Amino acid sequence: MRRFIVYVPFVLIIVTTAATAEVSTTAKIEADLQAGRISYESSLLYKAYSLFEPSRLPPTYRSPDVARKSGTPIIMELKSNWELLSVSAREYLEPYLSRPVPGEQVITPSGKFVVHYYTSGGDAVDPSDQDRNGIPDYIDTVAAIFDSCYTLIVKDLGYKEPPSDGTRGGGPEFDVYVRDLSGRRVYGYTTPERPVPPGFAYTSFIEVDNDYQDPIYRSSRGLDALRVTAAHEFFHAVQFSYYAGDDARWWMEISSTWMEDVAYDEVNDYYAYLGYFFNYPGTSLDVLNDQHEYGASIFAHYLAKRFGADTIRRIWEKIGQEGNAEMGIFDEIIPGGLAEAMSEFAIWNYYTGSRADPVRYYPEGEFYPEISVTAIHNSYPASGSGKVDHLASNYIRLIPQRTAGGLKVNPQGERGQWTYQLVTFPRREEVPDPTEIMDWDRYQDIVLVLTVTSFRGKGFRYSYWAEFDSDLTEKPLPLVAVLKQNRPNPFLPGQTGGTTIPFDLTKPGDVVIAIYSLNGQLVKRKELNRLDGGSNSYYWDGRNQKGRPVASGVYFYRIQIHSDSQTDDFTAVRKMSLVR
């Protein structure tokens, strides 16, 4: 085998992404808490100030006058940790966590909501009443929008309705309070109020702004802001019919931001937050910092398109049954498990912006940012290293040269559970082996995607190298299909990484690779669709379908090839050894 090193002027670009916006107040407070500069009670009070009285914040925590998406996570944290607060802190917070003083009210046409509003003072709504029904037009619109959200979420999508609060608020209807929230710099919030035994549900009430005209409302204003806020906050109230625990806050914000787009697809308010995710792909999916969780709503978009919108509901139903939001629930409900979904999700996130494929991936992907890359190489051999947090990815761009041949890649993660993938642009049907790619000059971009699928942990370190191989070019199609011996064999995942299973196809076809234990139990199954004829390979990292390491031992691997002509179908089995 002939190997060549391509020498060109060395260029390694380490990419550091500028922040999409100034670091949020919540993130600044959390950083000082983790560093031991403030106490936990102080952190809670500062978060409360940021929502209820921003002027009381110390200058170091103040952020530009931009409205936060939702105040619900802060309210939940305050209520979940109420017993940790001093008496004076509770006395200060109690009025803010209580229902507003009643004003005027109107029951919506569906009878499901009562809208409370004010005709004088700072919370007063515009009195315009063009239909002369005695109710301000803005309040008529609030009523219609919340009724529409109820129909969609409860009747059409099959979620529970929020539990009744009895006569609190004046009657059994769900209470919505319309106030001036611009001074609090927030679009809206939902306050969980009382538990509803025997499960984990809570009653709640919602507060929304009285006009959404203040300049702090930047992502959406006016009635569009009202629409998406109503969908977002009412879905919080629905979530509380299942569970209102502090550990679910990240998922509450992801799924409520997703629900905005389900309810009002034309508004697209969530576009304004996507940079908080796409610019920081190495940040864990479940990070909650008042920014990332809204950009991470793209995960719910992935789940809904890939597995169906009912996947979101089934996750909430399971959370309500278990009384927690642990990652094991997502692992159980998502087909194939959370680890496999995170690996695929990482690939979807590469195909946005100028690389968007709205049929295969996100329907609105052309309007999304492009994922930030950690490093860029355009000379080989190349190497690098970095670190990623749990349930997150790094992207390494490997720029092809106009030289016949291909690229060999060797990624290694030091600990935790990893997946390694190669993606290309223009996209090819499948790159089953993340250790090599043929005919690299066919592509504008080759990207190594390293994903940590561990459910917890930070700072997972990795390294990689890449080298040019002139033999990785398309050759004449073989006369017969062949399943070859894996290499290395035996393989030691802790030292050599995974193993490559090579095979030849006589023509393009669909391939299924299945790996079995010695007693015949299925360990891993992978469908590789529409592979090109010729030499191909599949890389196995020694993990099962759930992304967990398998034990040392002998394993069988089987290939099934299905071509357009059934006469070329092929099945073969070989044996390999794994040593830990």
Secondary structure by P-SEA (a helix, b strand, c coil): cbbbbbbccbbbbbccccccccccaaaaaaaaaaaccccaaaaaaaaaaaccccccccccccccccccccaaaaaaaaaaacccccaaaaaaaccccccccccbbbbcccccbbbbbbccccccccccccccccccaaaaaaaaaaaaaaaacccccccccccccccccccccbbbbbcccccccccccccccccccccccccbbbbbbcccccccccccccaaaaaaaaaaaaaaaaaaaccccccaaaaaaaaaaaaaaaacccccccccccccccccccccccccccccccccaaaaaaaaaacccaaaaaaaaaaaaaccccaaaaaacccccaaaaaaaaaaaaaacccccccccccccccccccccccccccccccccccccccccbbbbbbbbccccbbbbbbbbbcccccccccccccccccccccccccccccccbbbbbbbbcccccccccccbbbbbbccccccccccbbbbccccccccccccccbbbbbbcccccbbbbbbbbcccccccbbbbbccccccccbbbbcccccccccccbbbbbbbbbbbcccccccccccccccccc
